[in-house]
Amino acid sequence: MTETTQTQTKTPGGAAARSPEFRLAVDALRGLRQDLLHDAFAFRPLARSAADGPLTRRFSGRAREYAAWSPHALIVAAGLFAMLIATGDGIRGPVSNLFLGLLALVPVLLTMVRPVGAFWLSMAATPVAAMLGNEWDDDWPWLAGSFACHLFVLTIVAIRTRPRTAAWMWALTAVYGTFAGTFVGGHAFGSNTAPMLFLSAVILLGVAVWQIRREARQEVTAQRTVTAHERSRRTLLEERTTIARELHDVVAHHMSVVAIQAEAAPYRVENPPPELERAFVTIRENAVAALTELRRVLGVVRAEDYEAPDAPQPTLAELDGLLANVRDAGLSVEKVVTGAVRELPQGVELSAYRIVQEALSNSLRHAPGASARVEIGYVLGGLGVRIVNAPPPAPSLVKPSPGAGHGITGMRERVSMLNGEMTAGASVDGGYEVAVFLPVPVAAPAEGEGVA
């Protein structure tokens, strides 16, 4: 006996595989249930307009508070307009006209709190209004008031939901119009179904395009915000990496000197005592261990192609060479030093040099043709650095180069690392000023020293 060929294939689990058309229909019905059936009458109040909205930001004070209720006022006005139209549909007296007006008003007002439920109420009110009004004239299956009410409801609900919900509402409207015109209207086959479908399709399409553009604009704005945040964060990390590299080189150099001097010190003393030799051995071992640990921990900040500089890191003693290079680039700059010049910790010297370097570079980029002034102040508690450039001359052949503020970020990182203070901003005369204070602990007097 020959087995008949099965039209459906079997899945590994034993269930029959469904056709793509069947799965598409199931997905469509699932979307209908999610959009229009699940929690159809859920309470979703219409929020007030944002304070920075296109309409509210044009007002101030109490007028802005009133303008925030403009969406609600528009919906109420639309409902009253539909009610006004519906009161002329009745032929059975004022009570009938009032009831028809309420059937057109209530669904529109309901969109402010239960949007999906308002659609179903509008669908249910349409045949009721048709039975109370002129049901056998050309206004079939929608009376004039029901027509306006349903268009308003479709528009408001589409704005408050999403394009897929609008598509389902339009489809159900088409099904009702076709059914009522064909099987109920009889001779009045769909008299105003086509205008309803055409107008609603145009309106819903416009709403869908507006929603898509709004969502795209929000995504672009969010992406720009994230990009700016990531760029700022990346700049911060890069600057910290640069600072860590430089400090690594400075500290590693000093630790190497300590280890070498500790190893050579016993040979500089004739017949040193064993305790002194052990002390120098301990110093050397600790210096080597610290240097190894420093290279292991801080060495990870180096890029694969990074090479340690052969020359020592720059200090304020080399500031004149930097100023000479800047003058060759076209920036007129002068240096003023106040206080007793003294040797500072190398980290402070390096940071001060880099801050002056970055500030003068910013002057070259953003204020071409302007002059600059560098002030170095040696005070008891630390080092003061001030770089100020005058406003650029009005007629300038060189255009300023825009920047992203990364230089200021780097300066702040260096100052923050040393627990210093920094201010940066426009000066009174229209130029720009960077003022920095780097604290330096006062060395304690050696034993035997003191005030005479």
SELUMSE-312644 format. One record per atom (N, C-alpha, C): x, y, z; residue in one letter. Coordinates in steps of 0.02 Angstrom, whole numbers, plus 50000, padded with zeros to 5 digits. Each point is the difference from the previous one (the first is absolute). Layout:
XYZa ...
end
This chain:
500434994150000m 499575005950000m 500455006250000m 499875004449954t 500425006049993t 499745005450046t 500475002950038e 499815005350046e 499915006549961e 499495003750019t 499875006449968t 500525005150023t 500165004349953t 500505005150015t 499715005350045t 500345001450054q 499765005150047q 500145006949971q 499515004450005t 500085006849975t 500385004550048t 500044997850063q 500355003950050q 500604996150025q 500575003150005t 500604996850026t 499974999850075t 500414995550027k 500024999250073k 500625003450027k 499915003450055t 500565003150035t 500334994950045t 500605001350024p 500334995350046p 499574998450060p 499595004650023g 499584998850058g 499384996049983g 499884998749937g 499424996149981g 499415004149977g 500025006750010a 499445004249980a 500065001749926a 499435000949969a 499995001549930a 500255007249989a 500445000949952a 500265006649984a 499475004049963a 499895006150022r 499495004149970r 500295003649939r 499565001849955s 500215003649940s 500145007250018s 500395003549958p 500135007150014p 499365004250002p 499514998349958e 499385003750001e 499644999350066e 500004993850027f 499674998850064f 500345003950056f 500674999950000r 500375003650052r 499885007549994r 499955002649938l 499875007049990l 499315001950027l 499514995749988a 499325001450025a 499994999750077a 500364995350028v 500024999550073v 500335006250031v 500545002349969d 500345006050024d 499555006149995d 499615000349944a 499555005749991a 499465000050054a 499714994250013l 499484999650052l 500295001550069l 500624997950010r 500315001650064r 500105007550007r 500205003449945g 500075007250003g 499345003550012g 499464997449969l 499335002950012l 499814999350073l 500134994350029r 499834998950070r 500405004650046r 500635000949985q 500425004350042q 499815007349995q 499825002349939d 499885007149989d 499295002250018d 499504996049985l 499315002250007l 499584996050049l 500224994150020l 499594995950044l 500284999550070l 500654999450006h 500304999250066h 499995006850037h 499675000150058d 499945006250040d 499735005749957d 499474998649963a 499725005049955a 499775006250037a 499734999150060f 499745005650038f 500475001950058f 500644998849989a 500495001950051a 500035007650007a 500135002350062f 500015007150014f 500685002849979f 499995004349948r 500615003049974r 499875007549991r 500055003950053p 499845007149995p 500485003749954p 499745004949965l 500405004149955l 500415005050042l 500644999949990a 500455004350039a 499975007249974a 500195004650042r 500035007049980r 500605001049954r 499995005449962s 500565001649956s 500625001650042s 500584998449972a 500625001450035a 500125007550005a 500385002050051a 500125007150011a 500405003149944a 500414995949965d 500395002649944d 499714998049933d 499354998749998g 499684998149938g 499965005949952g 499834998649937p 499985005449950p 499495005450015p 499474998350037l 499495005150016l 500125003050069l 500134995850050t 500055002550068t 500605004550010t 500544998949964r 500595004250010r 499915007149974r 499465001349963r 499855006749976r 499685004350054r 499794996950055f 499675003650053f 500424999850064f 499785003850049s 500365000250064s 499495000850055s 500194997950060g 499575000850057g 499384995649996g 499445002950021r 499374996350001r 499774998149930r 500165004249951a 499814998449931a 500324993549977a 500614998750023r 500334993749981r 499644994050031r 499765000850062e 499624994650032e 499364998549961e 499675005349978y 499394998949960y 500164996849932y 500555002249970a 500194997349935a 500174992650004a 500204997750059a 500174992950007a 499384995649993a 499415002950009w 499374996249992w 499715000549930w 500395002749953s 499745000949932s 499794993549966s 500354994350008p 499754993849968p 499304998150025p 499895000750065h 499344998450027h 499475004749973h 500175006549995a 499525004849973a 499824998549928a 500494997949960l 499864998349930l 499544994049995l 500114995050043i 499574994149998i 499285001850020i 499935004150052v 499335002150020v 499665003949944v 500375004349967a 499725003949944a 499784995349943a 500424994949986a 499814995349947a 499374996250020a 499954998050064g 499404996450022g 499385004349996g 500045006450019l 499435004449995l 499805001349927l 500495000349956f 499845000949929f 499634994049972f 500244993950019a 499654993949978a 499304999850029a 499935002250063m 499335000150031m 499545004849964m 500275005849981l 499605004949964l 499754997249933l 500434996349966i 499794997049937i 499484994650012i 500094996050053a 499564994350012a 499305002250020a 499925005950030t 499335002050022t 499535001349942t 500255000649940g 499575000849942g 499834993649965g 500244994350026d 499864993649968d 499344996950023d 499735002450056g 499404996750027g 499365002449967g 499514995649998i 499345001749971i 499444998550049i 500194998650063r 499494997850049r 499965004750060r 500185006249992g 499925004850053g 500655001950034g 499975004750047p 500605002550034p 500364994850042p 499624995350029v 500334994950040v 500454995749956v 499744998149941s 500404996149953s 500615003949978s 499925006549987n 500575004149980n 500535000450055n 499775000750063l 500475000350056l 500374993550007l 499644994449993f 500334993550006f 500514998949944f 499825002149939l 500474999449944l 500625004450013l 499895005950028g 500575004350016g 500474996950051g 499714996850051l 500414996650050l 500384994149970l 499684996449954l 500344994549967l 500615002349960l 499975006249975a 500575002749963a 500515003250046a 499785002650058l 500455003650046l 500404995350044l 499674995150030v 500324995850051v 500614996249972v 499974996749942p 500604996549975p 500595004649990p 499885006149977v 500565004749990v 500315001950067v 499575001550050l 500275001750066l 500354994150033l 499774994049986l 500304994050031l 500714998849976l 500185002849942t 500694999049976t 500515003050047t 499805004650044m 500485003150046m 500214995450056m 499594994950015v 500164995650056v 500034992649981v 499604997949951r 500004993049979r 499974999949923r 500575001049967p 499995001049927p 499744994049961p 500244994050016v 499774994149962v 499264998750015v 499795000850061g 499304999250017g 499575005149963g 500265006049988a 499625005149963a 499884997649928a 500474996549970f 499894997449932f 499434995049999f 500004995450048w 499464995050002w 499335003350015w 500005005050042l 499385003550014l 499745003649938l 500465002949962s 499805003349938s 499714995049950s 500314994249996m 499744994849955m 499304997750022m 499914999350066a 499354997850025a 499465005549994a 500205006250006a 499525005549996a 499765001349929a 500404997949951t 499825001549930t 499344996749979t 499904993350010p 499354997149981p 499425002450043p 500145001650064v 499475002650042v 499765006849974v 500475004249981a 499825006549972a 499644999249934a 500194995049961a 499674998849936a 499274998050009a 499864996350053m 499314997950012m 499575005850025m 500305004850035l 499625005750026l 499945005749950l 500445000149950g 500005005649954g 499714998149933g 500205003849949n 499764998849932n 500394994249970n 499814994050016e 500404994249982e 499954998149927e 499505002549962w 499924997649932w 500175005449948w 500325005450022d 500215004949950d 500714998649979d 500325004849970d 500674998949974d 500524999450055d 499825002050062d 500484999450056d 499964993050030d 500214995149963w 500004993250025w 500664996749981w 500334996350046p 499774998250067p 500205005150054p 500335005549982w 500195005150048w 499575006249991w 499655001950053l 499685006549999l 500535005550003l 499795006249988a 500495005549998a 500375000650066a 499644999750056g 500325000550065g 500454994150014g 499784994149983s 500414994050011s 500625000249955s 499915002649940f 500575000549954f 500555004450030f 499795006050023a 500495004550030a 500304997150064a 499584997050042c 500234997150062c 500524994649987c 499854995549952h 500464994449988h 500675002549971h 499975005149957l 500625002749973l 500425003150056l 499685003750045f 500375003050056f 500304994650044f 499614994850014v 500244994650044v 500594996549968v 499954998349935l 500554996749966l 500635004350003l 499935006449989t 500595004449999t 500325000450070t 499605001150051i 500285000950067i 500314993550025i 499664994449989v 500274993650024v 500644998349963v 500035001549934a 500614998649962a 500585004250027a 499865006350019i 500535004250028i 500244997350067i 499544997350039r 500174997850067r 500284992950002r 499944996249946t 500254993150000t 500584999449950t 499954995249955r 500544998949952r 499704998349932r 500425000249947p 499734998849932p 499654993449992p 500234994750033r 499674993549991r 499295000150027r 499905003450056t 499325000750027t 499565003949952t 500265005249969a 499615003849951a 499814995649941a 500454995749978a 499834995649944a 499444995250019a 500014997450060w 499474995450021w 499335003850006w 500015006050025m 499375003850005m 499715001449930m 500445001749954w 499765001349931w 499714993649969w 500334994350012a 499764993749972a 499314998250029a 499915000850066l 499364998450030l 499455004849976l 500195006349989t 499535004849972t 499784997949930t 500474997649961a 499844997749932a 499544993950002a 500144995450047v 499574994050006v 499295001950019v 499945004650049y 499335002050020y 499635003649944y 500355004649966g 499685003749947g 499774995649943g 500424995249982t 499814995349946t 499424995750021t 500024997450061f 499464995650023f 499345003950005f 500025005950030a 499385003950009a 499725002349933a 500445001849954g 499755002349936g 499734994549957g 500294994050006t 499814994449956t 499414996150028t 500034998250064f 499504995350027f 499455003550039f 500125006250022v 499495003550039v 499685005649959v 500415003949965g 499735005649963g 499594998049940g 500144994249973g 499624997749942g 500115004549940g 499515004149985h 500045004349941h 500545005450008h 500155001950062a 500515005150012a 500674996750011a 500264997049949f 500614996150005f 500605004650013f 500215000250064g 500615003550017g 500015007249976g 499485003850011s 499955006749971s 500565004650023s 500155000050065n 500545004350023n 500574996150032n 500064993749985t 500564996050025t 500645002049965t 499965001049933a 500605001949963a 500285006750023a 499595005350009p 500295006250027p 500304999150069p 499684996050043m 500274998850066m 500694996749996m 500044994849958l 500644996449995l 500545004349969l 499815004049950f 500505004249968f 500265005450048f 499545003650032l 500215005350045l 500394997350059l 499764994550029s 500354997150057s 500694997449980s 500054997149939a 500664997649978a 500495005749992a 499775005649971v 500455005849993v 500225002650068v 499525000750046i 500165002650066i 500474995350038i 499844993650000l 500414995250037l 500694999449969l 500055000649934l 500664999849968l 500415006050021l 499685005950002g 500365005950023g 500234999450072g 499574997250043v 500194999150070v 500584995050006v 499964994649960a 500544995050003a 500675003049978a 499995003949946v 500625003249978v 500275004850053v 499555003750032w 500215004650053w 500304996250059w 499704994350019q 500264996150055q 500694997149983q 500074997549938i 500644997149981i 500555005350000i 499835006049975r 500505005350000r 500165002250071r 499515000250044r 500125001950069r 500454994950035r 499854993649989e 500424994850031e 500715000249973e 500065001249934a 500675000449970a 500385006050028a 499655005650009r 500325005950029r 500224998750072r 499584996650038q 500184998450069q 500604995350002q 500014995149955e 500574995449998e 500655003649981e 499945004649952v 500605003749980v 500245004350058v 499545003350035t 500195004150056t 500324995950055t 499694994250015a 500294995650051a 500694997549978a 500074998349936q 500644997549976q 500545005550004q 499805006149983r 500475005550005r 500225001250073r 499524999450046t 500175000950070t 500484994550023t 499844993849981v 500454994550019v 500685000849968v 500025002149936t 500635000949966t 500425005550034t 499675005650017a 500365005350035a 500264997750068a 499594996150035h 500224997450065h 500594995249992h 499954995649951e 500544995349989e 500635003549977e 499925005249958r 500595003749977r 500345003550059r 499595003050044s 500295003350059s 500334994950046s 499684994350008r 500294994850043r 500654997349970r 500004999149934r 500604997549967r 500575005050006r 499845006449992t 500515005250007t 500285000050071t 499564999250049l 500224999850069l 500474994150013l 499814994149973l 500424994150010l 500675000749964l 499985002949940e 500635000949964e 500465004850037e 499725005350028e 500415004750037e 500284996850063e 499594996150034r 500254996550060r 500544995149981r 499924996749943t 500514995349977t 500665003749987t 499955005849968t 500615003949986t 500345002150065t 499605002350048i 500295002050064i 500324994150035i 499664994249998a 500284994150032a 500654997849968a 500045000549934r 500634998349966r 500575004550023r 499855006650001e 500535004650019e 500224999050072e 499514999050045l 500184998850070l 500384993450008l 499814995149960h 500354993750002h 500735001049983h 500135004049948d 500695001249980d 500385003950055d 499665004950030v 500335004050052v 500164995850061v 499514996450025v 500104996050061v 500494994349987v 499944996849942a 500464994549985a 500725002549997a 500105006049974h 500685002849998h 500285001050070h 499595003050044h 500245001350068h 500114993450039h 499574995249992m 500094993650034m 500634996549976m 500155000649936s 500614997049973s 500625003350031s 499975006650007v 500565003650031v 500094997850073v 499444999250036v 500044997750070v 500334993150004v 499794995549956a 500284993250002a 500745000049984a 500215004049951i 500715000249981i 500425003050056i 499765005550028q 500385003250054q 500044995650063q 499454996450014a 500024995550058a 500494994449990a 500074997749937e 500484994649987e 500725002550002e 500115006249978a 500695002649999a 500225003250065a 499535001750045a 500175003650061a 500504996350044a 499944993350012p 500484996750045p 500715000549975p 500105000649934y 500695000249975y 500305007050006y 499605004850019r 500265006850008r 500265001150072r 499874995350044v 500215000650069v 500514994450015v 500565001950031e 500514995150016e 499804996150062e 500004993449992n 499824995550055n 499325001950030n 499484999849961p 499345001750029p 499774994750049p 499645001850052p 499754995050047p 499484995549967p 499944993950024p 499514995349970p 499295002750001p 499825003650054e 499325002750003e 499865004949943e 500515004149983l 499915004749944l 499944996449934l 500414994749991e 499964996149938e 499314996849993e 499754997150056r 499334997049996r 499465005249986r 500095005950028a 499505005349988a 499995002049926a 500595000749970f 500025001849929f 499734994349956f 500144993850021v 499734994349962v 499245000050003v 499735001550059t 499275000250007t 499715005749958t 500345005750001i 499765005749960i 500004998149926i 500534996849977r 500034998249929r 499464994949983r 499914995050043e 499494994949985e 499305003049998e 499865004550047n 499345003250000n 499915004449938n 500535003649980a 499965004249941a 499894995849938a 500364994549994v 499914995749941v 499304996950000v 499764997850059a 499334997150004a 499465005349982a 500105006050026a 499525005349983a 500015001749926a 500605000149971l 500065001549929l 499674994549958l 500104993750020t 499684994549963t 499255000450005t 499745001350060e 499285000550009e 499725006049961e 500385005550001l 499775005949964l 499964998649925l 500504996749973r 499984998449929r 499444995149984r 499864995450045r 499474995149987r 499315003350001r 499895004550048v 499345003050007v 499895005749950v 500475004749998l 499915005849956l 500204998649929l 500374994749988g 500204998549931g 499424998249955g 499424998350029v 499434998049959v 499705006149963v 500175006050021v 499725005949967v 500385001749937v 500554996749987r 500385001449940r 499684996649940r 499985003449945a 499794996749938a 500544995349977a 499814995549955e 500494995149976e 500585003349964e 499855005649966d 500535003449962d 500305005850039d 499875000450066y 500265005550039y 500724998550020y 500415005149993e 500704999350021e 500155005650050e 500334998150053a 500175004950051a 500485005249972a 499915006350016p 500455005149973p 500714999150026p 500475001549955d 500704999550020d 500195005850046d 499735005949986a 500175005950040a 499545000450061a 500225003450053p 499565000850059p 499385004049982p 499494999350041q 499395003849988q 500135007550011q 499675004449962p 500165007250005p 499795002950067p 500355005350018t 499855003750062t 499945007449983t 499865004150052l 499945007249989l 500665003249979l 500564996750013a 500645002749978a 500045000249924a 499614996049965e 500014999849927e 499435004049970e 499685004350042l 499435003849975l 500215005149948l 500615002750005d 500225005049951d 500044997049930d 500214993849995g 500024996749935g 499304999249971g 499514998350043l 499314999449977l 499745006749975l 500145005450037l 499765006649979l 500335002249935l 500644998149990a 500335001749937a 499664996549941a 499824993750010n 499664996449946n 499315003149985n 499665002250053v 499355003049990v 500065006649963v 500535003950017r 500105006449965r 500154998749926r 500384994849985d 500134998449930d 499364998249963d 499514997350037a 499364998249968a 499555006149990a 500205005950025g 499625006049987g 499635002850060g 500104997250060l 499655002550059l 500485004450040l 499815006250011s 500405004550041s 499854998550074s 500514997750036v 499904997850068v 500575002650044v 499835001950061e 500495002250049e 499934995950063e 500554999550037k 500004996150062k 500195004550058k 499634999050055v 500135003850061v 500064995050057v 500555000350037v 500124995550056v 500045004150063v 499614998150049t 500015003450065t 500164994950054t 500305002550056g 500184995650054g 500694997049991g 500234996550051a 500664996949998a 499964993449962a 500354999849944v 500004993949959v 500344994450039v 499694994450004r 500284994350035r 499804993649964r 500344994750017e 499854993549969e 499384997050033e 499544997949958l 499374997050023l 499994992649984l 499544996350030p 499934992949981p 499904999349925p 500304994749971q 499994999549928q 499294999349972q 499544997050039g 499324999449977g 499675006849992g 500155004650047v 499735006849996v 500315003749942v 500664999449992e 500355003349945e 499724997649933e 499914993549993l 499754997249937l 499295002449986l 499564999850050s 499315002149990s 499965007449982s 500395004250035a 500005007149984a 500245001249929a 500524996549979y 500255000749931y 499464998149950y 499674994350011r 499494997749953r 499405004749998r 499825002950057i 499435004650001i 500175006349960i 500605002750009v 500205005849960v 500024998249926v 500264994149985q 500044997949930q 499314999549968q 499524997050035e 499334999149973e 499645006749995e 500095004450049a 499675006549998a 500255004249942a 500654999949988l 500275003849943l 499794997049934l 499944993349997s 499754996849939s 499285002249986s 499595000450053n 499315002449992n 499995007249975n 500465004150024s 500025006949977s 500165000349926s 500464995849977l 500174999849929l 499414997849958l 499614995250025r 499454997349960r 499395004550001r 499825002550059h 499365003550007h 500065007649996h 500595002850009a 500085007249997a 500615001849959a 500004998349935p 500595001649959p 500115007549996p 500645001950006g 500175007149998g 499995003450066g 499754996850053a 499975003150066a 500674999150036a 500105003950052s 500594999450042s 499824996350064s 500514997150032a 499884996050060a 500515002050053a 499834998350062r 500435001550057r 499994994150047r 500594997750019v 500084994350045v 500305002550065v 499654998850055e 500225002250065e 500124993950044e 500614999550028i 500194994650044i 500145003050068i 499644997850051g 500095002850067g 500204994650049g 500605000850028y 500244995450052y 499795002850068y 499544996750033v 499775002250066v 500174994750051v 499875001650064l 500214995550053l 499644993249996l 499365000149983g 499624993750001g 499954996449935g 500325002549947g 499954996549937g 500215004349942g 499704998749942l 500185003349938l 499375002749966l 500025006449981g 499445002949964g 500185000949927g 499554998249956v 500115000649928v 499395003649970v 500145005149961r 499455003749968r 500195001449928r 499584998049955i 500105001249928i 499395003749975i 500115005949971v 499445004149976v 500195002649931v 499534999649954n 500115002849934n 499515005749988n 500245005149966a 499585005749984a 499504998149945a 499475003849991p 499534998549946p 500355000649933p 499834995749951p 500335000449935p 499815006449964p 500445002549958p 499845006149961p 499404998849955p 499615005249989a 499394999449960a 500144997449930a 500435003449959p 500144997249933p 500574994950005p 499844993749995s 500504994750004s 499954995649939s 500574998949968l 500024995849940l 499944992650018l 500214998250061v 499974993150021v 499354998850039v 499624995249979k 499384998450033k 500124995650061k 499645001150054p 500094995750059p 499784992949985p 500334995350033s 499844993049990s 499544997650056s 499414997349986p 499554997750053p 500294994050036p 499834999450062g 500244994350040g 499444996950039g 500154994450034a 499494996450038a 500105000750075a 500475004250022g 500115000950071g 500424994650032g 500354996049959h 500404994650029h 500605002750038h 500295005749976g 500575002950035g 499835002150070g 499435003250010i 499785002050067i 499894993950044i 499724994749970t 499914993850038t 500664997250025t 500515000149956g 500664997550020g 500315004250056g 499925006649995m 500265004350053m 499674998450067m 499354999349999r 499644998750063r 500214993350029r 500124995149958e 500234993550026e 500675000650035e 500455003749970r 500665000950031r 499955003750066r 499595005350001v 499925003950062v 499664995850053v 499494996149981s 499654995850047s 500464994650029s 500454997549959m 500474994850024m 500445002650055m 500165006549998l 500445003050050l 499625003750054l 499324999050002n 499585003350050n 500045007649995n 500075002549940g 500045007149989g 499335003149983g 500025006349979e 499415003749981e 500115003249931e 499465000549962m 500065002749932m 499365003749982m 500095005649967t 499445003649970t 500185001749928t 499504999649957a 500115001549929a 499375003349973a 500095005449963g 499435003449972g 500215006549967g 499505003549973a 500135006349966a 500225005350050a 500475004149979s 500235005550042s 499575006249989s 500125005150040v 499595006049997v 500075003649933v 500615000049971d 500115003649938d 499814996049937d 499714994150009g 499784996049943g 500494994649980g 500554999350036g 500474994649987g 499814993650037g 500514996150017y 499884993750036y 500554999250052y 499814997350058e 500474999450055e 499964993150032e 500584997250014v 500054993750037v 500435001350061v 499734998850059a 500365001150063a 500024993550039a 500604998150022v 500104993650033v 500435001150062v 499824996450053f 500424999850060f 500144992850017f 500654998250004l 500214993250015l 500335000150069l 499694996850050p 500305000250067p 500634995850004p 500485002450039v 500624996450012v 500125000050075v 500044994250031p 500114999850073p 500665003450018p 499995003750053v 500605003350024v 500444994950035v 500634999749980a 500464995150029a 500145001950073a 499994994950043a 500135001150071a 500745001550009a 500185004650045p 500715001650011p 500384994150029p 500624999349977a 500404994450025a 500175000950073a 500204994550031e 500165000250072e 500605004550013e 499945004450046g 500545004750015g 499875006749969g 499545000549949e 499855006349970e 499425003350037e 499955006249995g 499455003550033g 500095007549993g 499555003550030v 500025007149997v 500505002550052v 500465004249979a 500525002550046a 499675004650051a 
end
